[in-house]
Amino acid sequence: MTDDRLIVALDVPNALSGLQLAQKIGDAASFYKIGLGMLTGGGLALANELKQDHGKRIFLDMKLFDISATVEHAVRGLAQFDLDFLTVHGDPHVVHAAREGAAGSNLKILAVTILTSLDRADLDACLIQNGEIRDLVTERAARAFKAGAHGVIASPQEAALIRALPEAAGKLIVTPGVRPTGSALGDQKRVATPANAITDGADHIVVGRPIWTADNPRAAAQAIQAELAAL
C-alpha cells in the first residue's frame, strides 16, 4: 500500500495538467494537495475526480481567512465534497468557525501557523510582533489546537517543537517546505529533507516542485517513498 505520509502538491495551472501529472505518478502517491492557484482552473472538479474516481486522498489548501460567519459557510460548502484536509489561517476565531462548518463530516481542519516562505524580515514588514519565528509558530499552533484545529501546517524546522506541546497530543502536523537532498529551495526558506521532517514529528510531508518538475515524476515520488520506508 502506498505510504500516504507523502502528499504531492499539484501546483500546476489547471485541472487537466493536474490530472495528467497524477496519471504519470500513478500508484507512487495516494495523497494530493490542490491549492488556491488552481481554484479558477477547475481545482474543485479535479479534487472530486481524484477522490471519487481514483481513490486518492485530497488536501484542499485554501488558507481561508474571513469573518467567522463567512468561514463557517465556506467550509460547510466544501465539506460536501468528502475531502480529507482543508487549511485555514490559524487565528482562533477562524479555526473555531471552520470546525463549526465541518461538523458532521470527516473533513480535517488544519491551521496555518506562519507560511514557510516567510522569514523574520517578512514578518517585520507585516507588522507581526517581535520574536523568533519558531516561538511564534509554536504559540500559534497551541492556540489553534485549543480552538479546535485537527492539526497544523508548519515548517519542518518547527515540527519537533509543536509535537512537544501538550496540546498537540493526537493532532496532525503537516509540513510543506520539504526538499529531497539536492533539490532547489525555490521560494521556501525554512526547509528539511523528508526523513528529517518525519523524524521531527510530522505526520505528512508536502512535496511539489521536486516531483512535478522532474523528468520522471513517478520515479521522483518513488524515491521519496523509499526514503520514508527506510525510517
TIFIMI-41318 format. One line per field, with one value per residue: residue number from 1; residue in three letters; x, y, z of N, C-alpha, C, O, CB in turn. Coordinates in steps of 0.05 Angstrom, whole numbers, always signed. Atoms other than C-alpha are relative to their C-alpha. Glycine has a CB too. Example, Ala and Ser with C-alpha at 12.3 -4.5 7.8 and 13.67 -1.06 7.14 Angstrom:
// TIFIMI-41318
i: c(1; 2)
aa: c(Ala; Ser)
n_px: c(+18; -16)
n_py: c(-24; -24)
n_pz: c(+0; -1)
ca_px: c(+246; +273)
ca_py: c(-90; -21)
ca_pz: c(+156; +143)
c_px: c(+18; -15)
c_py: c(+24; +22)
c_pz: c(+0; +14)
o_px: c(+39; -5)
o_py: c(+24; +44)
o_pz: c(+13; +18)
cb_px: c(-20; +9)
cb_py: c(+1; +9)
cb_pz: c(+25; -29)
// end
This chain:
// TIFIMI-41318
i: c(1; 2; 3; 4; 5; 6; 7; 8; 9; 10; 11; 12; 13; 14; 15; 16; 17; 18; 19; 20; 21; 22; 23; 24; 25; 26; 27; 28; 29; 30; 31; 32; 33; 34; 35; 36; 37; 38; 39; 40; 41; 42; 43; 44; 45; 46; 47; 48; 49; 50; 51; 52; 53; 54; 55; 56; 57; 58; 59; 60; 61; 62; 63; 64; 65; 66; 67; 68; 69; 70; 71; 72; 73; 74; 75; 76; 77; 78; 79; 80; 81; 82; 83; 84; 85; 86; 87; 88; 89; 90; 91; 92; 93; 94; 95; 96; 97; 98; 99; 100; 101; 102; 103; 104; 105; 106; 107; 108; 109; 110; 111; 112; 113; 114; 115; 116; 117; 118; 119; 120; 121; 122; 123; 124; 125; 126; 127; 128; 129; 130; 131; 132; 133; 134; 135; 136; 137; 138; 139; 140; 141; 142; 143; 144; 145; 146; 147; 148; 149; 150; 151; 152; 153; 154; 155; 156; 157; 158; 159; 160; 161; 162; 163; 164; 165; 166; 167; 168; 169; 170; 171; 172; 173; 174; 175; 176; 177; 178; 179; 180; 181; 182; 183; 184; 185; 186; 187; 188; 189; 190; 191; 192; 193; 194; 195; 196; 197; 198; 199; 200; 201; 202; 203; 204; 205; 206; 207; 208; 209; 210; 211; 212; 213; 214; 215; 216; 217; 218; 219; 220; 221; 222; 223; 224; 225; 226; 227; 228; 229; 230; 231)
aa: c(Met; Thr; Asp; Asp; Arg; Leu; Ile; Val; Ala; Leu; Asp; Val; Pro; Asn; Ala; Leu; Ser; Gly; Leu; Gln; Leu; Ala; Gln; Lys; Ile; Gly; Asp; Ala; Ala; Ser; Phe; Tyr; Lys; Ile; Gly; Leu; Gly; Met; Leu; Thr; Gly; Gly; Gly; Leu; Ala; Leu; Ala; Asn; Glu; Leu; Lys; Gln; Asp; His; Gly; Lys; Arg; Ile; Phe; Leu; Asp; Met; Lys; Leu; Phe; Asp; Ile; Ser; Ala; Thr; Val; Glu; His; Ala; Val; Arg; Gly; Leu; Ala; Gln; Phe; Asp; Leu; Asp; Phe; Leu; Thr; Val; His; Gly; Asp; Pro; His; Val; Val; His; Ala; Ala; Arg; Glu; Gly; Ala; Ala; Gly; Ser; Asn; Leu; Lys; Ile; Leu; Ala; Val; Thr; Ile; Leu; Thr; Ser; Leu; Asp; Arg; Ala; Asp; Leu; Asp; Ala; Cys; Leu; Ile; Gln; Asn; Gly; Glu; Ile; Arg; Asp; Leu; Val; Thr; Glu; Arg; Ala; Ala; Arg; Ala; Phe; Lys; Ala; Gly; Ala; His; Gly; Val; Ile; Ala; Ser; Pro; Gln; Glu; Ala; Ala; Leu; Ile; Arg; Ala; Leu; Pro; Glu; Ala; Ala; Gly; Lys; Leu; Ile; Val; Thr; Pro; Gly; Val; Arg; Pro; Thr; Gly; Ser; Ala; Leu; Gly; Asp; Gln; Lys; Arg; Val; Ala; Thr; Pro; Ala; Asn; Ala; Ile; Thr; Asp; Gly; Ala; Asp; His; Ile; Val; Val; Gly; Arg; Pro; Ile; Trp; Thr; Ala; Asp; Asn; Pro; Arg; Ala; Ala; Ala; Gln; Ala; Ile; Gln; Ala; Glu; Leu; Ala; Ala; Leu)
n_px: c(+17; -16; -2; +13; -15; -8; +21; -12; +13; +6; -1; -1; +19; +28; +8; -10; -28; -1; +8; -21; -22; +8; -2; -28; -9; +14; +3; -22; +11; +28; +10; -7; +8; +9; -2; +15; -7; +15; +28; +15; -7; +14; -12; +20; +8; -22; +0; +22; -6; -21; +11; +22; -5; -27; -5; -22; +7; -3; -6; +8; -17; +12; -9; +23; -1; +22; +15; +8; +24; -7; -17; +17; +17; -18; -9; +24; +3; -22; +2; +17; -15; -13; -29; -14; -12; +5; -14; +10; -20; +0; +12; +20; +28; +2; +0; +26; +22; -5; +10; +29; +8; -7; +14; +15; -15; -26; -20; -18; -7; -28; -5; -26; -13; -14; -7; -28; -15; -6; -21; +5; +2; +27; +18; -3; +14; +29; +6; +4; -15; -28; -4; -10; +21; +7; +16; +26; +14; +8; +22; +23; +9; +14; +25; +17; +10; +20; +24; +13; -13; -8; -29; -11; -20; -23; -24; -12; -19; +15; +16; -6; +10; +29; +7; -5; +21; +21; +24; -4; +6; +21; +5; -16; -19; -5; -23; -10; -28; -17; -16; -19; -28; -8; +20; -1; +18; +22; +7; +2; -23; -4; +4; -14; +4; +23; -5; -3; +26; +16; -14; +5; +27; +21; +16; +0; -17; +10; -21; +11; -18; -20; +13; +12; -19; -19; +3; +17; +13; +6; -25; -6; +17; -9; -24; +8; +13; -21; -13; +18; +1; -26; -1)
n_py: c(-24; -24; -16; -26; -22; -18; -14; -13; -25; -3; -29; -4; -21; +7; +27; +19; +5; +14; +28; +13; +5; +22; +24; +7; +10; +26; +10; -10; -19; +4; -24; -23; -27; -19; -26; -23; -8; +15; -2; -9; +18; +26; +14; +16; +23; +19; +13; +19; +22; +17; +13; +19; +18; +12; +9; -15; -19; -27; -22; -25; -20; -25; -20; -18; -21; -19; -1; +27; +10; +6; +25; +23; +5; +11; +27; +18; +6; +17; +26; +18; +14; +24; -3; +9; -22; -27; -20; -27; -14; +11; -17; +17; -3; +13; +29; +8; -2; +22; +25; -1; +6; +28; +18; +21; +11; +11; -19; -8; -28; -5; -29; -11; -16; -21; +12; +9; -18; -25; -1; -21; -25; -1; -5; -28; -16; +4; -10; +22; -6; +9; +27; +21; +13; +26; -5; -10; +23; +18; -12; +0; +28; +6; -14; +12; +25; -6; -9; +23; +10; +29; +1; -26; -1; -13; +9; +22; -9; -4; +24; +12; -18; +3; +27; +1; -14; +17; -3; +14; +28; +10; -19; +4; -20; +2; -17; -8; -7; +25; +2; +21; -9; -8; -15; -29; -9; -16; -23; +9; -10; +17; +26; +23; +24; +16; +16; -17; -10; +21; +6; -22; +0; -4; +23; -1; -19; -9; -4; -8; -3; +21; +22; -6; -10; +22; +13; +23; -6; +25; +8; -19; +7; +26; -4; -11; +22; +18; -13; +3; +29; +7; -11)
n_pz: c(+0; +2; -24; +3; -13; +22; +14; +23; +6; +28; +5; +29; +7; +3; -7; +20; -6; -25; +5; +15; -19; -18; +16; +3; -26; -4; -27; -16; -20; -5; -14; +16; -9; +20; -13; +9; +27; +20; -6; +24; +22; -3; -22; -15; +16; -1; -27; +0; +18; -12; -23; +6; +22; -1; -27; -13; -21; +10; -18; +13; -14; +6; -19; -3; -20; +3; -25; -8; +15; +28; -1; -6; +23; +21; -7; +2; +28; +8; -13; +14; +21; -12; +2; -24; -15; +9; -15; -7; -17; -27; -20; -14; +9; +26; -6; -12; +20; +18; -13; +1; +27; +7; -18; +13; +23; -7; +8; -21; +2; -6; -4; +10; -21; +16; +26; +1; +18; -14; -21; -19; +14; +11; -22; -7; +20; -4; -27; -18; -25; -1; -11; +18; +15; -12; -24; +9; +12; -21; -15; +18; +1; -25; +0; +20; -12; -20; +14; +13; +24; +0; +4; +9; +21; -10; +13; -14; -20; -25; -5; -26; -21; -1; -9; -28; -14; -11; +17; +26; -2; +18; +22; +24; +9; +29; +5; +26; -2; -1; +24; +0; +2; +27; +14; -3; -21; +11; -17; -28; -16; -23; +14; -10; +17; -8; -24; -23; -8; -14; -25; -18; -10; +20; +8; +29; +13; +26; +19; +26; +23; +5; +14; +26; +19; +7; +26; -5; -25; -14; -13; -21; -22; -11; -16; -26; -14; -9; -23; -23; -7; -13; -27)
ca_px: c(+0; +26; +50; +3; +53; +75; +27; +43; +27; -7; +17; +3; -41; -105; -144; -123; -49; -62; -97; -42; +11; -28; -32; +43; +55; +5; +8; +72; +27; -41; -50; -52; -55; -95; -83; -112; -74; -115; -182; -202; -172; -220; -187; -251; -271; -202; -206; -273; -248; -185; -224; -285; -257; -185; -190; -139; -139; -145; -116; -151; -102; -146; -118; -186; -189; -250; -302; -329; -396; -364; -311; -364; -408; -349; -325; -396; -399; -331; -346; -398; -343; -318; -246; -194; -156; -172; -128; -150; -109; -91; -127; -172; -237; -223; -207; -269; -314; -282; -296; -368; -373; -341; -386; -416; -363; -296; -260; -199; -185; -111; -88; -33; +16; +67; +78; +142; +161; +168; +227; +234; +244; +178; +143; +171; +144; +75; +79; +78; +102; +175; +203; +236; +194; +197; +168; +112; +95; +93; +47; +1; -2; -21; -76; -102; -106; -144; -193; -206; -158; -147; -75; -29; +14; +84; +154; +194; +241; +185; +154; +191; +173; +100; +99; +125; +65; +15; -40; -10; -28; -68; -63; -35; +28; +34; +99; +108; +178; +204; +260; +296; +372; +399; +334; +329; +296; +252; +213; +217; +262; +251; +262; +284; +290; +231; +264; +283; +213; +180; +233; +219; +146; +110; +53; +53; +102; +82; +127; +113; +166; +218; +166; +128; +189; +227; +239; +204; +154; +136; +209; +217; +157; +182; +249; +215; +172; +235; +266; +205; +203; +275; +259)
ca_py: c(+0; +69; +110; +169; +207; +236; +289; +311; +384; +392; +464; +465; +514; +475; +411; +379; +388; +363; +300; +286; +293; +247; +196; +199; +188; +131; +88; +123; +172; +166; +236; +301; +375; +423; +496; +564; +575; +521; +542; +580; +525; +470; +453; +430; +387; +355; +343; +308; +266; +243; +227; +193; +161; +146; +133; +187; +227; +302; +361; +426; +482; +544; +580; +611; +676; +719; +736; +676; +671; +672; +619; +574; +580; +567; +506; +477; +482; +450; +394; +365; +343; +289; +315; +299; +362; +436; +494; +558; +612; +595; +653; +622; +653; +626; +556; +554; +576; +524; +469; +491; +488; +419; +390; +323; +310; +275; +338; +354; +428; +446; +514; +553; +580; +622; +609; +571; +623; +677; +697; +748; +805; +788; +787; +855; +883; +855; +887; +819; +822; +813; +745; +684; +652; +584; +614; +650; +587; +545; +594; +600; +524; +517; +569; +536; +468; +499; +529; +460; +450; +377; +395; +450; +468; +486; +483; +421; +463; +475; +405; +379; +440; +433; +358; +371; +414; +382; +409; +370; +302; +265; +323; +325; +362; +373; +402; +438; +464; +393; +385; +320; +325; +364; +397; +472; +511; +554; +605; +564; +590; +540; +471; +400; +332; +283; +238; +295; +323; +257; +243; +311; +297; +310; +263; +284; +319; +361; +359; +395; +421; +367; +318; +355; +388; +321; +287; +227; +249; +177; +160; +224; +205; +133; +159; +198; +138; +96; +148; +145; +69; +67; +104)
ca_pz: c(+0; -18; +41; +49; +91; +24; -2; -73; -87; -154; -163; -237; -276; -286; -273; -338; -322; -252; -276; -326; -271; -224; -280; -291; -217; -214; -152; -127; -89; -57; -28; -67; -49; -91; -76; -87; -151; -186; -158; -222; -265; -244; -178; -142; -201; -201; -126; -135; -194; -158; -96; -126; -189; -170; -95; -76; -12; -22; +16; -5; +11; +11; +72; +87; +125; +137; +189; +227; +191; +122; +141; +171; +109; +61; +99; +103; +27; +18; +67; +20; -28; +21; +21; +74; +95; +89; +110; +145; +177; +248; +282; +336; +311; +241; +267; +310; +253; +207; +257; +260; +185; +181; +235; +215; +161; +160; +137; +179; +192; +190; +216; +181; +232; +193; +119; +105; +52; +105; +149; +204; +156; +122; +189; +206; +141; +160; +230; +263; +336; +352; +369; +339; +285; +319; +383; +346; +306; +369; +405; +344; +340; +413; +405; +342; +377; +434; +384; +355; +298; +279; +261; +237; +178; +198; +171; +186; +227; +278; +276; +337; +379; +361; +373; +443; +461; +509; +463; +404; +431; +378; +329; +259; +236; +161; +135; +69; +53; +46; -4; -20; -15; -74; -93; -105; -48; -94; -53; +11; +67; +124; +96; +113; +79; +80; +131; +177; +176; +195; +248; +278; +287; +222; +203; +130; +84; +24; -37; -102; -149; -137; -163; -218; -248; -251; -317; -287; -234; -216; -202; -161; -118; -111; -86; -31; -14; -8; +39; +84; +82; +106; +170)
c_px: c(+17; -1; -12; +13; +10; -25; +13; -17; -3; +0; +5; -24; -30; -5; +11; +29; +3; -6; +22; +24; -7; +2; +28; +11; -12; -1; +24; -9; -30; -14; +10; -10; -8; -3; -17; +6; -15; -30; -16; +6; -13; +9; -20; -10; +21; +0; -22; +7; +21; -10; -20; +7; +26; +8; +23; -11; +7; +3; -6; +13; -10; +9; -21; +5; -22; -14; -12; -23; +7; +17; -18; -16; +17; +8; -24; -4; +22; -2; -17; +15; +15; +30; +12; +10; -8; +15; -15; +23; -4; -12; -23; -28; -5; -2; -26; -22; +3; -10; -30; -10; +5; -15; -17; +14; +26; +23; +17; +9; +29; +5; +28; +12; +14; +10; +30; +17; +9; +23; -6; -3; -28; -20; +1; -15; -30; -9; -7; +19; +28; +2; +11; -24; -9; -18; -28; -16; -10; -24; -25; -11; -16; -28; -20; -11; -22; -27; -13; +12; +7; +30; +9; +18; +23; +25; +12; +19; -15; -16; +5; -10; -30; -8; +4; -21; -20; -25; +2; -6; -24; -6; +20; +20; +7; +21; +4; +30; +18; +14; +19; +28; +7; -20; +3; -21; -24; -6; -3; +26; +5; -6; +14; -5; -24; +5; +2; -27; -17; +13; -6; -29; -22; -15; -1; +19; -13; +24; -12; +20; +20; -12; -10; +18; +21; -5; -19; -13; -6; +25; +7; -17; +8; +25; -6; -14; +21; +15; -17; -1; +24; +1; -4)
c_py: c(+25; +16; +27; +22; +20; +12; +15; +25; +3; +30; +5; +17; -8; -30; -20; -7; -16; -29; -15; -7; -23; -26; -9; -12; -27; -8; +8; +21; -5; +24; +24; +26; +17; +27; +22; +7; -15; +3; +9; -17; -27; -16; -17; -24; -21; -14; -22; -24; -18; -15; -22; -21; -15; -9; +14; +16; +28; +20; +26; +23; +28; +23; +21; +20; +20; +2; -28; -11; -9; -26; -24; -8; -13; -29; -20; -8; -19; -28; -20; -16; -25; +0; -7; +22; +26; +19; +26; +14; -6; +18; -15; +3; -13; -30; -9; +0; -23; -26; -1; -8; -28; -20; -21; -12; -12; +19; +9; +29; +3; +30; +7; +17; +24; -13; -6; +17; +26; -3; +24; +27; +4; +6; +29; +18; -2; +10; -22; +4; -12; -28; -19; -13; -26; +4; +10; -23; -19; +11; +0; -29; -7; +13; -12; -27; +5; +9; -22; -10; -29; -2; +28; -5; +16; -10; -23; +8; +6; -25; -11; +17; -3; -27; -2; +14; -19; +1; -16; -30; -8; +18; -5; +23; -6; +21; +4; +8; -23; -3; -24; +10; +7; +16; +30; +9; +15; +24; -8; +8; -17; -28; -23; -23; -15; -15; +17; +10; -20; -7; +21; +3; +4; -26; -3; +21; +8; +6; +6; +0; -22; -24; +9; +13; -22; -11; -24; +4; -25; -9; +18; -6; -27; +3; +11; -22; -19; +12; -3; -29; -8; +10; -21)
c_pz: c(+0; +26; -3; +16; -21; -13; -23; -6; -30; -7; -30; -8; +1; +6; -20; +5; +25; -3; -15; +18; +18; -15; -4; +26; +7; +29; +18; +20; +2; +12; -16; +12; -24; +13; -13; -29; -22; +3; -25; -24; +3; +24; +16; -17; +0; +27; +1; -17; +12; +23; -7; -20; +2; +29; +15; +24; -10; +23; -16; +15; -8; +18; +5; +22; -5; +27; +5; -17; -28; -1; +5; -25; -22; +6; -2; -29; -10; +12; -15; -21; +11; -3; +27; +17; -13; +18; +4; +14; +29; +22; +14; -10; -27; +4; +11; -20; -20; +11; +0; -28; -8; +17; -16; -24; +10; -7; +24; -5; +10; +1; -10; +23; -13; -26; -1; -20; +13; +20; +17; -13; -13; +22; +9; -19; +3; +28; +19; +24; -1; +12; -21; -14; +13; +25; -8; -12; +22; +16; -17; -2; +25; +1; -20; +10; +20; -12; -16; -25; +3; -3; -9; -24; +11; -14; +15; +22; +27; +9; +28; +23; +3; +11; +30; +17; +12; -17; -26; +1; -18; -23; -23; -4; -29; -8; -30; +3; +2; -27; +2; -3; -29; -15; +5; +21; -12; +18; +29; +15; +25; -8; +16; -20; +10; +26; +25; +10; +15; +27; +21; +9; -20; -6; -31; -10; -27; -18; -27; -22; -4; -14; -28; -20; -9; -27; +2; +27; +17; +15; +23; +25; +13; +17; +28; +16; +12; +24; +25; +9; +16; +29; +21)
o_px: c(+37; -22; -2; +1; +14; -42; +31; -41; +16; -21; +25; -42; -46; +13; +18; +37; +21; +7; +28; +37; +10; +9; +34; +27; +2; -9; +27; +6; -44; -38; +34; -32; +7; -18; -30; -12; -17; -45; -37; -5; -2; +7; -14; -14; +15; +4; -16; +1; +19; -2; -17; -1; +30; +29; +34; -34; +25; -12; +8; +6; +1; +6; -16; +16; -23; -5; -14; -21; -3; +13; -15; -19; +9; +8; -20; -11; +16; +7; -15; +4; +29; +42; -3; +5; -12; +15; -30; +41; -26; -9; -39; -43; -26; -18; -38; -39; -17; -22; -42; -29; -10; -11; -31; +3; +33; +47; +6; +18; +36; -2; +47; -1; +2; +23; +47; +41; +22; +26; -27; -19; -39; -39; -19; -28; -45; -32; -23; +41; +33; -16; +9; -45; -33; -35; -48; -40; -33; -42; -47; -36; -37; -47; -44; -35; -42; -48; -35; +1; +17; +42; -6; +28; +20; +25; +8; +25; -2; -29; -13; -19; -40; -26; -10; -22; -28; -39; -19; -5; -45; -25; +40; +14; +16; +18; +13; +41; +40; +1; +36; +32; +3; -14; +12; -42; -46; +13; -12; +48; +27; -29; +30; -21; -33; -11; -8; -32; -29; -1; -7; -35; -46; -3; -1; +23; -25; +41; -30; +23; +25; +2; -4; +12; +37; -28; -33; -3; -4; +24; +18; -8; +8; +28; +7; -9; +18; +22; -7; -1; +23; +20; -4)
o_py: c(+26; +18; +43; +44; +44; -2; +31; +24; +5; +41; +17; +21; +9; -45; -43; -30; -33; -47; -38; -28; -41; -47; -33; -30; -44; +8; -3; +29; -11; +24; +27; +26; +18; +30; +17; +16; -6; -9; -2; -12; -47; -40; -40; -45; -45; -39; -43; -47; -43; -38; -45; -44; -36; -19; +3; +23; +32; +20; +32; +29; +41; +46; +45; +13; +32; -9; -45; -34; -29; -42; -44; -32; -32; -46; -42; -31; -37; -48; -44; -36; -38; -21; -12; +23; +28; +17; +35; +1; -12; +12; -28; -16; -23; -44; -29; -19; -34; -42; -23; -23; -39; -44; -14; -31; -9; +12; +18; +36; -3; +45; -7; +36; +46; -34; +9; +14; +42; -24; +37; +43; +25; +22; +41; +37; +16; +6; -18; +12; -32; -37; -14; -18; -32; -12; +1; -26; -28; -4; -5; -33; -19; +0; -14; -33; -9; +5; -18; -29; -38; -22; +47; -27; +38; -32; -26; -7; +8; -25; -18; +6; -3; -29; -19; +12; -38; -19; -20; -43; +3; +14; -19; +46; -27; +44; -14; +5; -21; -2; -25; +32; -9; +27; +39; -4; +15; +37; +8; +8; -16; -37; -18; -20; -11; -15; +9; +12; -14; -10; +15; +21; +4; -48; -25; +41; -9; +22; -8; -19; -29; -41; -4; +15; -17; -11; -30; -5; -25; -17; +9; -5; -29; -11; +3; -24; -29; -2; -7; -34; -27; +3; -16)
o_pz: c(+15; +38; -19; +18; -14; -23; -19; -10; -45; -14; -38; +9; +8; +10; -12; +4; +27; +8; -9; +15; +23; -3; -5; +25; +19; +46; +40; +38; -17; +17; -21; +25; -44; +33; -33; -43; -44; -12; -31; -46; -8; +24; +23; -5; +0; +28; +11; -10; +11; +28; +2; -18; -9; +33; +33; +25; -26; +42; -35; +38; -25; +11; +2; +43; -26; +47; -13; -25; -38; -18; -9; -31; -35; -12; -10; -35; -25; -1; -11; -32; -3; -9; +46; +41; -38; +42; -14; +24; +38; +45; +0; -12; -32; -9; +2; -20; -28; -3; -4; -31; -25; +13; -35; -37; +34; -5; +44; -27; +33; -17; -4; +33; -13; -25; +8; -20; +1; +32; +14; -4; -13; +17; +16; -11; -5; +35; +38; +21; -15; +26; -45; -1; +15; +30; +5; -7; +20; +22; -7; -3; +23; +9; -15; +6; +21; -1; -26; -37; +24; +4; -10; -29; +21; -25; +39; +41; +48; +29; +42; +43; +26; +28; +43; +41; -1; -19; -39; -19; -16; -38; -20; +2; -35; -2; -44; +24; +14; -48; +21; -15; -47; -36; +26; +24; +1; +26; +46; +4; +36; -9; +34; -38; +32; +44; +46; +34; +35; +46; +45; +24; -12; -6; -41; +3; -40; -11; -36; -37; -27; -25; -48; -43; -26; -37; -17; +48; +41; +38; +43; +48; +37; +37; +47; +40; +34; +43; +46; +33; +31; +43; +45)
cb_px: c(-19; -10; +30; -29; +23; +17; -16; +0; +16; -27; +23; -1; +6; -10; -30; -3; +15; -18; -26; +9; +6; -28; -14; +17; -6; +15; -3; +22; +6; -4; +9; -12; +23; -27; +28; +5; +29; +7; -5; +8; +29; +3; +12; -24; -5; +27; -6; -26; +10; +24; -14; -24; +0; +20; +6; +13; +16; -25; +30; -31; +30; -30; +26; -26; +29; -20; -23; -8; -22; +16; +21; -19; -13; +24; +11; -25; +1; +27; -11; -22; +20; -12; +8; +22; +31; -31; +27; -26; -1; +26; -11; +1; -7; +23; +23; -6; +2; +29; +11; -11; +15; +30; -18; -26; +5; +5; -14; +25; -19; +18; -3; -3; +21; +24; -8; +2; -16; -25; +28; +23; +22; -7; +5; +30; +8; -7; -23; +6; -16; +17; -25; +17; +8; +25; +13; +3; +20; +23; +7; +8; +24; +16; +3; +15; +24; +10; +7; -28; +26; -14; +7; +16; -11; +3; +21; +15; +14; -19; +4; +31; +7; -13; +18; +27; -14; -7; -5; +28; -6; -25; +4; -18; +26; -26; +25; -17; +3; -17; +16; -6; +19; +8; -28; -6; +14; -25; -25; -3; -5; -19; +11; -11; +25; -8; +26; +19; -16; -1; +30; +10; -2; +12; -29; -29; +29; -18; +19; -13; +14; +12; -24; -24; +15; -1; +27; +17; -26; -9; +23; -5; -30; +5; +19; -19; -19; +21; +5; -29; -3; +23; -20)
cb_py: c(+0; +18; +2; -3; -11; -14; +20; -19; +24; -13; +12; -27; +11; +7; -2; +11; +26; +12; -1; +18; +26; +5; +3; +25; +21; -21; -30; +11; +29; -24; +1; -3; +14; -10; +8; +24; -5; -30; +20; +29; -2; -16; +19; +18; +10; +14; +22; +13; +11; +18; +20; +15; +15; +19; -28; +18; -7; +7; +0; +3; -3; -3; +13; -16; +14; -8; +21; +0; +21; +23; +3; +6; +25; +18; +0; +14; +25; +12; +3; +16; +19; -25; +28; -18; -3; +7; +6; -1; +31; -7; +27; +6; +30; +8; -7; +19; +27; -2; -2; +28; +18; -4; +16; +10; +22; -26; +24; -19; +18; -13; +8; +16; -17; +13; +20; -29; +6; +10; +1; +1; +2; -26; -19; +8; -10; -29; +20; -28; -11; +20; -11; -20; -6; -16; +21; +22; -16; -5; +28; +11; -19; +9; +30; -5; -15; +22; +23; +7; +16; -15; -21; +13; +14; -4; +24; -18; +26; +23; -21; -4; +29; +4; -20; +12; +20; +10; +29; +4; -8; -4; +29; -2; +1; +3; -10; +23; +19; -25; +26; -20; -22; -23; -9; +14; +18; -17; +13; -31; +28; +10; +1; -8; -18; -19; -16; +23; +10; -25; -3; +26; +20; +11; +2; +5; -10; +25; -25; +27; +26; -9; -11; +18; +24; -22; -8; -27; +14; -22; -1; +28; -2; -19; +20; +24; -16; -6; +30; +10; -17; +10; +23)
cb_pz: c(+24; -23; +9; +6; +17; -21; +19; -25; +12; -8; +17; -16; -26; -28; +2; -29; +2; +20; -15; -23; +16; +11; -27; -8; +22; -16; +0; -17; -9; +18; +30; -28; +16; -14; +1; +18; -4; +3; +22; -5; -3; -24; +19; +7; -29; -5; +22; -9; -27; +8; +18; -9; -26; -10; +0; -20; +26; -17; +10; -2; -8; +1; -9; +4; +1; -23; -2; +29; +0; -12; +22; +24; -10; -3; +29; +11; -16; +7; +28; -14; -13; -12; -9; -8; +1; +0; -13; +17; -5; +7; -13; +29; -2; -18; +19; +24; -14; -8; +29; +8; -19; +4; +19; -8; -21; -14; -13; +2; +17; -21; +30; -26; +16; +16; -23; -8; -25; +15; -13; +21; -22; -14; +23; +1; -28; -3; -1; -13; +23; +17; +12; +15; -29; +8; +18; -21; -19; +20; +9; -28; -4; +24; -6; -26; +13; +19; -19; -6; -7; -22; -21; +23; -26; +31; -3; -20; -9; -3; -21; +3; -6; -28; -14; +7; -18; +29; -6; -9; +30; +15; +10; -25; +18; -17; +13; -13; +24; +6; -5; -23; +11; -16; +9; -27; +19; -4; -9; +2; +9; +24; -28; +29; +0; -22; -4; -6; -25; -18; -5; -12; +21; -26; +11; -11; -3; +4; -2; +3; +4; +26; +16; +5; +11; +22; -12; +0; -5; -20; -21; -9; -9; -23; -15; -3; -18; -22; -7; -8; -25; -16; +4)
// end
